[in-house]
């Protein structure tokens, strides 16, 4: 179920270990990061602005300048 990413696999691995230890388990797929491997990469977590509006949920919008990304600086690609 859901995207096939390392983030998801790690969460499911923790869930399996907890289940084997007879602990209560849960994986919230809404909190698993998603990524598109383009240049630059695009990543997100949770619902998007349109989904929150439709659900009537209050939200804040934030922006992060690409020039402040250590990865962009290391790749000499901060424009």
C-alpha positions as a Markdown table, in Angstrom:
| # | Residue | x | y | z |
|---|---|---|---|---|
| 1 | Unk | 0.0 | 0.0 | 0.0 |
| 2 | Unk | 1.3 | 3.5 | -0.8 |
| 3 | Unk | 4.5 | 4.6 | -2.3 |
| 4 | Unk | 7.5 | 2.3 | -2.6 |
| 5 | Unk | 10.2 | 4.3 | -0.9 |
| 6 | Unk | 12.9 | 3.7 | 1.7 |
| 7 | Unk | 11.1 | 6.0 | 4.1 |
| 8 | Unk | 8.0 | 3.8 | 3.9 |
| 9 | Unk | 10.0 | 0.5 | 4.2 |
| 10 | Unk | 11.8 | 1.8 | 7.3 |
| 11 | Unk | 8.5 | 2.7 | 9.0 |
| 12 | Unk | 7.0 | -0.7 | 8.1 |
| 13 | Unk | 10.2 | -2.4 | 9.4 |
| 14 | Unk | 9.8 | -0.7 | 12.8 |
| 15 | Unk | 6.1 | -1.7 | 12.8 |
| 16 | Unk | 7.1 | -5.4 | 12.2 |
| 17 | Unk | 9.7 | -5.3 | 15.0 |
| 18 | Unk | 7.2 | -3.8 | 17.4 |
| 19 | Unk | 4.6 | -6.4 | 16.4 |
| 20 | Unk | 7.1 | -9.2 | 17.0 |
| 21 | Unk | 7.7 | -7.7 | 20.4 |
| 22 | Unk | 3.9 | -7.8 | 21.2 |
| 23 | Unk | 3.7 | -4.0 | 21.2 |
| 24 | Unk | 0.8 | -1.9 | 19.7 |
| 25 | Unk | 1.7 | -1.1 | 16.1 |
| 26 | Unk | 0.7 | 1.6 | 13.7 |
| 27 | Unk | 2.0 | 3.1 | 10.5 |
| 28 | Unk | 0.6 | 6.5 | 9.6 |
| 29 | Unk | 1.2 | 6.7 | 5.8 |
| 30 | Unk | 0.2 | 10.4 | 5.8 |
| 31 | Unk | 3.4 | 11.1 | 7.7 |
| 32 | Unk | 5.8 | 9.2 | 5.4 |
| 33 | Unk | 7.8 | 11.6 | 3.3 |
| 34 | Unk | 7.4 | 11.5 | -0.5 |
| 35 | Unk | 10.0 | 12.6 | -3.1 |
| 36 | Unk | 10.2 | 13.0 | -6.8 |
| 37 | Unk | 13.8 | 12.5 | -8.1 |
| 38 | Unk | 14.0 | 15.4 | -10.5 |
| 39 | Unk | 16.6 | 18.2 | -10.6 |
| 40 | Unk | 16.0 | 19.8 | -8.2 |
| 41 | Unk | 14.3 | 17.2 | -6.1 |
| 42 | Unk | 10.8 | 17.8 | -4.8 |
| 43 | Unk | 9.7 | 16.4 | -1.5 |
| 44 | Unk | 6.7 | 16.8 | 0.8 |
| 45 | Unk | 5.0 | 15.3 | 3.9 |
| 46 | Unk | 1.2 | 15.2 | 4.6 |
| 47 | Unk | -1.6 | 16.8 | 2.8 |
| 48 | Unk | -1.3 | 19.6 | 0.2 |
| 49 | Unk | -3.0 | 23.0 | 0.4 |
| 50 | Unk | -5.9 | 22.0 | -1.8 |
| 51 | Unk | -6.7 | 18.9 | 0.3 |
| 52 | Unk | -6.6 | 21.0 | 3.5 |
| 53 | Unk | -8.9 | 23.6 | 2.0 |
| 54 | Unk | -11.4 | 20.9 | 1.0 |
| 55 | Unk | -11.3 | 19.5 | 4.5 |
| 56 | Unk | -11.8 | 22.9 | 6.1 |
| 57 | Unk | -8.5 | 22.6 | 8.1 |
| 58 | Unk | -6.7 | 25.7 | 9.1 |
| 59 | Unk | -3.1 | 25.7 | 7.9 |
| 60 | Unk | 0.0 | 27.8 | 7.5 |
| 61 | Unk | 2.1 | 28.1 | 4.3 |
| 62 | Unk | 5.9 | 28.2 | 4.5 |
| 63 | Unk | 8.6 | 28.6 | 1.9 |
| 64 | Unk | 12.3 | 27.6 | 2.2 |
| 65 | Unk | 14.8 | 29.3 | -0.2 |
| 66 | Unk | 16.7 | 26.8 | -2.3 |
| 67 | Unk | 19.8 | 28.9 | -1.7 |
| 68 | Unk | 19.7 | 28.0 | 2.0 |
| 69 | Unk | 19.9 | 24.3 | 1.2 |
| 70 | Unk | 23.2 | 22.7 | 2.1 |
| 71 | Unk | 22.7 | 20.2 | -0.6 |
| 72 | Unk | 22.2 | 22.9 | -3.2 |
| 73 | Unk | 25.3 | 24.8 | -2.0 |
| 74 | Unk | 27.4 | 21.6 | -2.1 |
| 75 | Unk | 26.3 | 21.0 | -5.7 |
| 76 | Unk | 27.0 | 24.7 | -6.5 |
| 77 | Unk | 23.4 | 24.9 | -7.6 |
| 78 | Unk | 21.8 | 27.5 | -5.2 |
| 79 | Unk | 20.3 | 29.8 | -7.8 |
